[in-house]
Amino acid sequence: MAIGYASAGGTAIGEIQFGDYIFPAFDQIVNEMAKFRFRSGNQWNCGGVTLRTPVGAVGHGALYHSQSPEAYLAHTPGIVVVMPRGPRC
């Protein structure tokens, strides 16, 4: 829904509860959202999508809530990863 809304000119802000939960949506994020402008020959844009998610060790989440997928996304053309430098920015 965020891709369609952003391509129509809106600003979509999605929140994913844990970084691990990005993986079921990975195809949509990497192959649709990130490549949308390139695949349309620069005619369409969905740059108004922001995805927020906590990453790294949660402390009690074990293997299901402690992944850090930002490295995958940071190396994907069309995606910009922004992280705060600390808890108080």
C-alpha positions in Angstrom: 0.0 0.0 0.0 2.8 2.4 0.8 4.3 2.1 -2.7 1.0 2.8 -4.4 0.2 5.7 -2.1 3.7 7.3 -2.6 3.6 6.8 -6.3 0.3 8.8 -6.3 2.1 11.7 -4.6 1.5 10.9 -0.9 3.9 10.4 1.9 3.7 7.0 3.4 5.3 6.1 6.8 5.4 2.5 7.6 6.6 1.0 10.9 7.9 -2.5 11.2 8.0 -3.8 14.8 11.4 -5.4 14.7 14.1 -5.4 12.0 13.6 -9.2 11.6 10.1 -8.6 10.2 11.5 -6.8 7.2 12.4 -10.1 5.6 8.8 -11.2 4.6 8.5 -7.8 2.9 12.0 -7.8 1.4 10.9 -8.5 -2.1 8.5 -5.6 -2.1 11.0 -3.2 -0.5 14.0 -4.2 -2.7 12.4 -5.2 -6.0 9.5 -2.9 -6.1 10.0 0.2 -4.0 13.8 0.7 -4.5 13.7 0.1 -8.3 10.4 1.8 -9.1 11.8 4.9 -10.7 14.5 3.0 -12.6 12.0 0.4 -14.0 9.6 3.1 -15.1 12.3 5.0 -17.1 12.2 7.9 -14.6 8.5 8.5 -15.2 7.2 7.3 -11.7 8.6 7.9 -8.3 7.7 6.5 -4.9 10.3 8.5 -2.9 7.7 9.4 -0.4 8.1 6.1 1.5 9.7 6.0 4.9 10.1 2.8 6.8 10.9 2.8 10.5 12.2 -0.2 12.4 14.4 -0.8 15.5 17.4 -3.0 14.7 20.1 -4.8 16.7 19.9 -6.7 19.9 16.8 -6.2 22.0 18.1 -8.0 25.0 15.3 -10.5 25.4 14.4 -11.3 21.8 16.9 -14.0 21.0 17.1 -15.1 17.4 13.8 -13.7 16.3 14.2 -10.0 17.4 17.9 -9.3 17.2 18.8 -9.2 13.5 20.3 -6.1 11.8 19.1 -6.1 8.2 20.2 -2.5 7.6 23.5 -3.6 5.9 21.4 -5.4 3.2 19.3 -2.4 2.6 22.2 0.1 2.7 23.8 -1.6 -0.3 20.6 -1.6 -2.3 20.5 1.2 -5.0 17.4 3.3 -4.4 17.3 2.9 -0.6 18.8 5.3 1.9 19.4 4.1 5.4 19.5 6.7 8.2 20.4 5.8 11.8 20.7 8.1 14.9 24.2 8.2 16.3 22.8 7.5 19.8 19.7 7.6 21.9 19.8 11.4 22.3 20.2 13.2 19.0 
